[in-house]
């Protein structure tokens, strides 16, 4: 597990919009790899939402 800074998003009509402020959360190594490789908004099951890395 590691702590990273992410932004949550909501999806509407196949477009993503920021949801709240960026925050720090604990993610698994697999979740971190997915976020790092995607460099985009992805769904994370365990967190129950769409997220992207900040910065």
N, C-alpha and C positions, 0 to 999 in steps of 0.2 A: 504494500500500500504506500501511496505517496500523496502529499498535499499539493494541489495545483490550483491555479486561478482560472475559473471558467465563467462563461456567460450563458445563461439559460435563454432559450428561444421558444416562441410559440409559432405554430404553423397555421396559416390562413390562406386558402386558395393557392396552395403550393408555393407560398412565399413565407420566409422566416422573418420574425420581428423579435427584437430584444424584449425579454421579460424580466423586469427588475434590474438591479445592479449586479455587476460582476461580483463573484464570491469565491472564497477558497473552500475546496471540498477534498475529502479523501477519496481517491480512486484506486482501483486495482492496477497492477502493471499492464494487464490486458486492455483495460479501458483507456489507460494513458496511451498505449501504443495505437489503438484505434483513433483516438483524437489526434495524435501526432501525425499519423499517416494520412488521415483524411484532410487535414488543414481546412476543414469546413464544418458545418453543423451536422451532427449525427445524433441518432437516438441512443440513449444509454438506459437499458432495461432496469438495472438496479436503482438508478436515480429517478426513473419514471419520467423522462423528458428529453427534449432536444438540447444539446450543449455544444459549445465550441471553446477551444483554448483562447485565452486572452493574451495578447501581446505577441 
